[in-house]
């Protein structure tokens, strides 16, 4: 089945003169604008005007049309015009193409028809008819009957004030066409291409292209080159591009693109190959860099002001509750609640990067058990979490955890990362490095970001990773410009591995899924060749099994009601749905994730010298309250006693002004450990208060979350020490408790009572 889309209003008016009767559809406000045929083997084709706008479009395989019961964005409903009683007519492909070319020719001529003379305004239709007839009736072009049919249809497409004007115009055409044909046969000179091009710039080139006629001659066109030849290369190239392009648009970041053969091409130097091909196909010559730049710039401007914006995706796209995953160019899988299938005409567009490698076609009947043969995870819990993570990786619309594989040397840490990467997103190169100059750009050119053998993560990279997995944007200055920004907006899954977890920062661990690998015994170790031969053999079935599980998870997800959620809550619900689909149960996911969180929290506490000092301090006290500077001095003494090099350890706050920031990083973990930290202001001095919670206060996650949710969160600069957050109650103390007695600069307050502070030795003594 194919759809003839009559984009131009003129085409709708006169389509019945050229097309065979068939079933039609349209909108209530624009009826009969789509004509439907059965025409096996026919390919899609566009006929565009000189301005690049479509006049007539033939939609075959690879294109889509909205029909009833859909609704147009302006609210107009689509309808089938079944009142005619017609069914889809079957027609030969060559015959249908010929009829559409004739229709498009009439519409193009109508678009350039001068207005009817009214008094001193308008006129010129007679001269226009002479030029069109002289051009169409040249030897090897259209015959007399078809030329007259096309001209009458073109004139009628513009409409008439009344029947009298219509009859007079038809009589004029009935005289012009045979007279011109007679003059040409007699060898007399008649107006033609040059005159027509003067009346309607661009029309000669288009008609020659559509019908395959020789564009420029000296003999048949009055022994002069057509005006088209005198235009510079850039102008001609723009014309060829407007004929070839399906659409000019901007992406979600405002970057101009051209849609060519259903693929988006950015209007940067990456479009030069396309423009060079057009020039060679049209004129058999090359084009200089200057003209390429001029043409690309003009096309970019048209895209920017076209008013058309389309979102572009890399590998995966979530659209109206359905996942579309691109295996390779022209091969997309559609995954929904009812299963998965190949989608020939996806409603989304994918970016094209040269480093993306092709994926095989998924096959039914595969199993996730093959993963146990490829990776050596230490526990059943980690095996379940790994499979759930791998199954949810294509869900580009949710933030997925940083996958962090740790283990001893020889445990296969790099292998598990490659399995994840090659399953969903094989690229060349396979890994990226932490480089602040181009990390985001390299991440943008992949779907899965793999960082291999990371023992440590720089501070800037930790921040970037957190934004990368949850979704964030950044901008860079575009080259050779003063203030133009190049926007990078990403949400990507990331893979890390190392002997140990490469960071103890709480915000990174909070967004991480850490699994542990067991060292592979020398007698059980497989060669690289064996591992990847097995992977290549099982890859199609593995993809099929993953799509099966993901389809079930998408169907189950709306019914999943978790009593508590992980940091990345949306992903947690999908992961729990995978657990349900695999028969493990959503509650098992919560238990597995609780263990992950417990290990992560302990790692964060272990890596925070401030947290360790606070825990040590509160072993002997119920409450400690003092100014930031004094709290810093006290904790510093404890940290030094614990072996912390406070002068060199980057995690240690170098001044009291930074103390609260470091405490904030572990607030929720301190609550889980039974300690509440808060700030208040006592006259001009900032108070930091540490208090032991009753044993049941920190025993469940919801209470901890509630308390940390009340903690101060705006003290994020080094100048915040002199300000109060005023949280918790009017008296500046959490939970509205009575404020401790004010203290003098040489006093600590412990359990609500002042004690002496030996300032000389920076020691605290408690009664």
N, C-alpha and C positions, 0 to 999 in steps of 0.2 A: 504494500500500500504506500502511495506517495501523496503528498499534499502540495497543491499549487497555492501558494500564499500571494494574494494580490495586495501588495503593500500600497500601491498608488491608488487613489480614488478613481483616477481615469481608467485604470485597469479593471476595477469592479464594474464600471459602467459599460464597457465594451467587450468584456470577456466572452459573452455568449456568441459573438461574431467569429471567434477564432477557436474556442474550445468545445469539445464534444460534451453533450449533456451528461451530467453525473450527479452524485450526491454532493451537497455543499453544506458548509457550516459557517459560523461566524459569531458575532456578538449582536445583541439586540440593537445596539447603536450603529453597527456596521455589518449588516447581514450579507451573506453570500460572498464573503471575502476569502474563503478557503474552498477549493475544489479538489475532490478526492478521486483518485484513480488507482487501479491495479495495473502496474507496469513493471514486470520483473526485470531486474538487471539495470534499471536506469539509475544514474548518479545525480546527486544534488548539484544545483547550478543556480547562480544569481545573475540577474540583469539589473545593472545600476545606472543611474543617471550621471551626468557630468559632475554633479555635486557629491557623488559617492553614495547617495541614498538609494535604497533598493526600490525598484519598480515592480518586479515580479521575481518570486523565489520558488524554486522547485526543491522541496524537502524530501529527501530519501533517507537511506540508512545513515545514522549518525546525527540526525537533527530531530528536533522535537516540536510539537504543536500542542497548545492547550485546547482542550475541548470540554464540552459539557460533562460533568456538572461543575467544572472549574469556574472561577470568577476572575475577571481582569482586575488589575490593581486599582482601577478607577471605580470599581464596583459593578461594572457591566457584566452580566452573565453570558457565558458562551452557550450556544444552542446549535442543534442539528436541524437542518431544514428538510425534515421528512415529509412536509406537506406536499412536496412535488411528486412523491411516490417513486423517486429515482433511487437506484442502488449505485454502488461504485462501479463505474464503467471500466472495462479492461481495454487497454490501448497499447500499441507497440511503443517502445521507448523512443525510437527515432522520430516517429510520427508526433508524439507528444512534445518532444523538444522543438520540432519545427514549428508547431502551432504556437508554442510559448514564445519563440523568437519573433514570430510575426506580431503577436500581441505586444511584446515589449517594444518592438520597432514603432508601432502605432502610438504607444504611450509616450515614448521618448520624443517623437515628433510633436505630439500634443503638448508636452511640457514646454516646448519652445515656440509654440504658436503665438504670433502677435495678437494683441487684443482687437476686437471688432472696432471699426471706425465709428465714432460717435461725435459728430460735428467736426471739430479740429483735432480731436484726440484719437489715438490708435491708428489702425491701418497697417498695411504692409503684408497682408495675408496672400495677396495675389503673387507678389514677388517671392515670398517664402515658398508658395506652392510650386512656382517655376523652378526654384533651386532644388527643392526636394525631389521633384519629378526628374529633373535633369541628372541628379545624382543616382537615383534608384534605377533609372531605365538604361544606364550604361550597359554595354554588352557584358554578359556573364553575371548580371545582377538580378533584379526582380523583373518579372514580365509585366505587361501592360495591365492585365486584369488584377494581379495581386497589388500592384502599385496603387491603382485606383481604390481598391478595397481598403488598403492601409490608410490612405489619405482621408477617405470619407470617415473611417473610424476615428482617426486622430482629431478631425474637425468636430465630430459629434461628441467626443469625449470631453471637450471643453464646454459644451452646452450652448444653447441658442436662446435669444430673447423670444423668438417665436418661430412658427413653421415657415413663414415667408423667408426669413433670413437663412434658414436651413436649406430651403429649396434653391435659393439663389447661389449659395456657396457650392452646393452639389453640382449645379449646372456649370459653374466656373471650373470645378475640378474635372468634370466630364469633358470639358474642352481642352484644358491644359494637358492632361495626360496623353491623349492620342496625338495631339499636335506635337508634343515633345518627342514622342516615340517616332513619329514620321520624320521630323527634322533630323534626329540622330541617324535614322536609316538612310537618309539622303546625304549624310556627311556634313550637314550644316552645323555651325557652332551654336551650342546652347549653354545656358548657365548650369552650374553643377556644384562640385565640391567646394571650390574657393568661395563662391557666393554663399553657399549654405553654411560654411564655417564662419563667415562673417556675421551671418544672421544669428547663428546658434553655436558659439564656441564649444568645441569638444564633441559635437554630435557626429562629425565625420569619423573621427577616430573610433568612437564606440560602435557605430554601425559596421565599420570595416572589421572590427574585432569580432563582433557577434556573428557576422556572416562569412568571415574568412576571406574578405576581399583585399586586394592590393591597396594599401593605404595611399601611397604617393606615386603619381605618375606624371609625366610631362605631356604625353600625347593626349590622354583622355581627359585631362583636367585643365585644358586651355594652355598647355605648354608652360606651366609655372608650378613650382613647388607649392604644396598646400601650406597654409599659414602655420599648421602644426609643426612643420619642419623647422620653422624659424624660431620657435620657442626654445629657450635654453634647456639643457639636460635636466636640471632640477624640476622645472615646471612639467616637462613631459613625464619624468619619473613619478611625480606626485599624482599625475593623472593615471598612470599605470597602476600605482599602488591603490588608489581609490577604487579602481575596477576590481582588483584582486582581493582586497581585504573584505572580510565579513563584517567587521565592526571595529570602530575605534572607541576606546574607553579608558578609564583610569581605574587602578586597583584600589584596595581599601586604604592605601597610604597616599593616594593621589598621584602615583606614578603612571604616566601614559603608556598604553599598550595597544597593539593591533592584534585582532583575532584573525589568524590565517589558518585555513584548513582545520578549524576547531581547536587551535592551539594558540595560547597567548604569547606574543613576542614583545618584550619591552622595547620602547622606542629610544634605545641607547645605541651604542655601536653594535649591539647584538642583532639589530635589524638590518645591518648593512648587507649581509649575505642575501637576504630576501630581496632587497632593492637591486643588488647587482644581478641577481637571477632575472628579475623582471626586465631590466634594461637589455640583457642579452637575448631573452626570448622575444622581446618586442622589436628590437632594432639590430640585434647581432653585433653589438658593440659594448665596450666596457664603459664605466663611468668613473669620473675622478672623485677623490675624497672630498673636495670642496662641495661638489654637487650632492654627494651622499649626505653630508652634514646639513646642507640647506633643506633637502627633501625631508630628512628625518625630523628636523626642527619644525617644519611646517606641519607635518603629520602629527607631531607631538602636541602642537598648539590646538589642532582640530580635536584631538582626543581629550585634551583638558577642558575644552569648552563644549564638548558633545553632550554633557549632562548625563552620560552613561557611566555608572560605577559598578564594578563587579569584584567580588571577593575571590582571591586566588589562594590555592592550597598547595601544600607539599605532601605528596604521598596519600594523606588521609583527609577526608572531609566529612563533617557531620552536618547533615542537611535535613531538616524537618523530621527528626527522629530516626534517620537512616544513615548508616555509615557507608561511604564510598571509598574504596581503597584501590589506588592505582598500582598495578603490578609492573606495568611498563607502558610505553606510548600506545594509546588506543586500546588498552586492556584494563578494565576496571571491574572490581567485585562490589556488588551491592549486598550489604548485610543488614537485615532487619529482624523484627520479632518472629517472622515466619520462616526464616532460613536465609541462605545466601545463594546468589546467582551471579552470572556475568552480566554486566550492564553495558550495552552498546552505545547508549545515549545518555550519559550521566548529566544531571542538571547543574553540575559544578565544573569549574575549570582548575586545572593543575598547572603549577609552574614547571618549567622545563630547565633542569640543570644537567650539565654534561657529566657530572660526577655520579649521578644516580644510576645504579645498575638495575638490570631487569630482574624481576622475580618470576619463578615458574608458576604455571597455572595450578591452583589448589585442586586436590583430588579428594573425593569422598572416601570414607573408610579408613582414614588414618587414626592415629592414637597419640595422646600426649605422653604415653609411657616411654616413647623413644627418647625423651629428654633425660630420663634416668640413666640411659646408656651413654649420654653425651657429657653429663656433668656429675660431679661427685659431691653433692650437698650432704651436710653432716646429719641433719635431722629430718624427720617426716614433716615437721612444721615448716622448715625452710623449703622442702620440696613442694608443699602445697602453696606456700606464698609465691614461690618462683613461677609456678604454672598460672596462678591467678594474675600475677604481674604481666607475664608474657601475653596472656589472653586479652588483657585490657589495654595493652600498649597502643593499639590503633585508635583509641578514643581521644582524638585530638582536642576535643572541646573541654576536657577536664584535666586538671593538673595531676600528673602521675608522680609517684615518689622517685627520688634519686635511687637507682639500683646500685647497691654498694656490696660487692663481693669481697670478703676477707678470708684469709687462710694462710697456712704456712707455705713456704716455697714448695713447688711441685704439686699444689692442690688443684691446679687448673683454673686459676682466677682469670687469666686472659681468655681461656677457652670459653668460659661461661659468658663473658662479655661479647665475644664474637658470635656465639650462638644466638644471643638476643639480637645483636646488630644484623647478622646475616639472615635471620628469620624474617625480619620486617623491612630492613633498610640497608641492603648492600650498597656500599659506595666505594669510590676510590679517590683519595685515600680513605682508609677505614676509620682512623682515629683523628682527633684534633688535639692540639696542645693549648695550655693556658697561656695565651699571649694577649695582653690588653689591646694590642693594635688591631687584631683581626679575628678575635675569638667569636664575636657575635656574627660576623659575616660568614665564617665557616659553619657555625651552627645553623644559620639560615639555609645553607645549601644542603642540609641533611634533615632527616626526620628523627633519627635517633642519634644523640651526641655521645660518642664513646671516648672516654679519657682513660688511657691504659697506664697501669703501674704508677699510680699517684700516691706517694708517701705523705705528702703535705699539700695543703691547698692555700694559696695566698689569700689574704683578707679580701682583696677586691674580687677574687674569683669565687669566694664563698658567697658574697653578696650577689654576684651575677648568677650563680647556680640557683640560689633561692628564687630569684626573679624568673629564671629560665623555666623552671618546672611549674610554677604557678601562673606564668604569663606576665610579660612586662614589655615595655617599649624603651627604646633608646634612640638617639639621633646623632648623626655625624655630619660634619660639613661636607657638602658635595664638592668634589674636586673642581678646581678652576672657577669657583664662585666665591662671593664675599659672604653671603648670609643665607644661602640655600641649604636646607637640611635634607639629609637622606634618612628616612625613618626606618628603623628596624623594630618590628614587633613580633615577638616569638613566644610560643609555648612548646617546649620540647621535652621529651623524656631523656634523661641523662644516665650514663653508666659509668661507675667508678670501680676500681679495684686496687687492692694493695694488701700487703701482709697484715697491716693494721688499718682500722678505719682512719682515713687521712685527715680528719678534723674532729675536734671535740666541741665545736661551736654548736650551741643548742638549737639555733634556728636552722642549721643545715641538717643536724641529726633528726630534728622534728619533721623534716620533709624527706627522710630517707627510709628505705627498706634495706636493712643490713642482713645479709645471709652469710653463713659460714661454710666454707668448703673443707673437706677432709683431705689430708695428704694422700695421694694415690701411691699405693705400694708399688715398688719397682717391678714386681712380677705381674702386676695388673695394668701397667701403664700401656696405653695405645700410642701408636705413632700418629703424627699430625696427618699423614696421608690416610690412615685408617679412619680417624675421626671424621675428616671432611668428606671422605667417600661415603661413609654412613650418612652424614648430614645431607649430602647432595641427593642420595637415593631416597631418603625419607622426607625431604623438604616439602614436596607437593602434598603428601599425606598429612604432614604436620600442619601445614597451612589450612588444609581442609578441616582438620580436627579443631584448630584454634577458631576458625570461623564458625564451626558448629557450636562450640562452647559460648562464643561471644554472642551469637544469635539468641541462644537460650537465655543468656544473662541479660540481654537487652529486653527480652520479653518479661523476665522475672523482676527486673529492677524496680518498677513502680510498686510492687507489692512488698519490697524489702523495708522493714521498719527496725532499725538498729536502736538498741537502748543507749548506745554511746557511739561516737564516731571518731575516726582518726583525724589527724591534723588536716589531711587532704580529704575532706568529708565526701565529696562527690565520687572520687575514686574509691573510697571505702565502700560505698554502696554498690558500685559495680563489682568490686572484688568480692563482696559478700554474695552478690548474685552469682558470680562464677562458682563460689563454694557450693551454693545451692544447686547449680547446674551439674556440678561434679559429684553431688551426693554427699558432700561433707557437712553441709549445713552452715547457715550464717553465724550461729553461735560459736562454731568452731573457729570461724574467721576472727571473731572478737577475742577469743582466748589466745589465738596465735598472735594477733596484733598487740594484745596486752603484754605479751612476753617481749615482743620487739620494743615496745615503748619502755618497758622496765630496763632492758639492757641499754637503750639509748639514754635514758635519764641518768643511769649510773655512770655511763661514759661521760656525759656532760658534767655531772658533779665531780667526777674524778679529774676532769680536765680544767676545772675552775678553782684556782687557788683561793679566790675570795669565798666561794661556797665551802670549801674545806675548812677554811679558817673560821667561818661563821658556825659551822657544825661543831667544831672543836670548842669554840667559845660557849655555845649553848648547852654543852654537855653538863655544865655545872651551874647554869643560871636559868631562871624562868623568864627574865626580861632584862634587856640592856638598852638604855636610851641615852644618847649623847649627840653632840654635834658631829657633822661629817668629818671634820678634821680629826677629832679625837677618836672617832670610830675607825678611821683610816689608820691612825697610829696604833691602836690596839690590835686590829686585825693584822697589820704589818708585822708586829712582834710575834704573833702566833704563827704567821706564815713562815717567818724566818726560822722559828723553832721546828717547823715541819720540813725544813730543808728547801724552801722556795727561794730562788735567787731573785729577790724583788727588784733588783736593779736591772736585770736582763730579761726576765720573763715578761713577754709581751702581754700576757693575760692579766698581769697585775697592774692595777691602776697606779700611775706614777704620782698622782696627787689626789687630795680629797675631793676635788671637783669632779673626778671621774669615778669615784667610788660607787655612787648610786647607779650609774650606767651599768657597771659590772654586776651589781646586785640585781638589777632589772633583768639581765640576761638569764638568771637562774631563779627568778621569783617563784614560778610554778613548781619548780623542782624542790625548792626549799619548803614550800607548803606541803608537798608530798612527803618530805622528810620530817614534817611536824614543826616547822619554824615559819613564822610570819614576819615579813619585813615591811616597814612602812616609813613614811616621812611626814613630818609636820614642822611648824615653825614656832620657835619659842622666842618671842621678841625679835631680835635681829639675827639669831643664830639658827641655822638649819638643824633640825633634829632627825636622827635616824634611830628607829626603834626596832629591836629584834625581840620577838616574844615566842615562847613555846606555846604551841596549840594543845588543847586537850587531846587525848589520844584518839578520840573518834573524829576530830576535825579533819585530820589529813588522811583518813583511812579510805575514802572513796574519791574517785576522780572528779565527780560533780562538785563536791564541796571545795576541792582544791581549785577547780576551775572558777568557781564562784568567787573565791577569795582573791585569786590572782587577777580576776577581771576587775576587781575594785582597786587594785594597786595603781600607783601613779605611773603613767606611761608617757608623759610629755617631757620628762627631764632627759632630753637626748642631746644636749650640747654641753661643752665643757664649761659654759658660763652659768649653769643652772643651780649652782650650789647656794646661791643667795636667795632663791625663790622658794615659795612653798606651794605644794600641790593642793593643800586644803582638802584632802580626800578623807572620806570615812565619817566625818561629822563636823559640826561647827567648831569644836575645840581643836581641830587639826589632828586628832588621833583616830586610828581605825576603829570601826564598829561603835563609835560614840563613847568609848571608854573615858573615864576621868583622866585628865591630863596630869602627868607626873609633875612633881614640884620643879620649878625652874632651877637651872643650875648655873653656877658661876663658871668662868672659863677653866678653873682648875678642879672641877668636880665631874665625876661620872655619875650617872643615875642607874642603879642596879636594883631590880625588884621594886622600883618606885622610891628608893631612898638614896640620897647623895652619899658618895664615898670619896675619900681623898685620892687625888691623882698626882703622882710624882712626876712632874713635868721634866725634871732634870734628866731622868734616866728613861723616860718614855715607858714607864712601867705602871701597871694598874694594880692596886691592892684592894681587895674586897673583904669587908667584915663578915 
